[in-house]
């Protein structure tokens, strides 16, 4: 992990972690993937250290009542981000503990315009040594790389000059049909996803629809919250 020394850097890091955690937690449910769920837990551990350091810096910076008042908002944001991370971890542990997810939920999530996936670059691949710009993944697969884990280090929002290495764990977002295309380029096998079976509308279907609606609303709410802080926009905050 990179050294963190400013509140601004810590807040940006916490934002990147919490947003990726939310995306991966839902992806873990969609794919029923223990590896993706484990990444959420790994991010949660990292997030705990970030929030702790953020609180320590905020306390040390408060040398007067005025300073304390100025840092109150930062501490409130840290607490909120911590809750987002907790919620994402709770979702991921549904998969890790094999608590059971209705297949109807996975089928409905499959209709989402975009999904987030995880793939490790294996020994026999077509990506190693290429920059993201050279790999042209959005053109080849429709997937955009949103983060890379290299051992224990994270690269959030990697640029086009980022060189891919064997062993890199790529996190990408895009249409569901692009997942297997990305996996092939990374040297990973295709996934075996069952086709959804036709079914009658039941009480479970209505519950599933509500869960999908809650998922979509939570993702939008997190994005709007961070944008409201970034742009100091009360209109976005009200949304």
Secondary structure, 3 states (H helix, E strand, C coil): CCCCCCHHHHHHHHHHHHHHHHHHHHHHHHHCCHHHHHHHHHHHHHHHHHHHHHHHHHHHHCCCHHHHHHHHHHHHHHHHHHHHHHHHHHHHHHHHCCCCCCHHHHHHHCCCCCEEEEEECCCCCCCCCCEHHHHCHHHHCCCEEEEEEECCEEEECCCCCCECCCCCEEEEEECCCHHHHHHHHCCCCCCCCCCCCCCCCCHHHHHHHHHHHHHHHHHHHHHHHHHHHHHCCHHHHHC
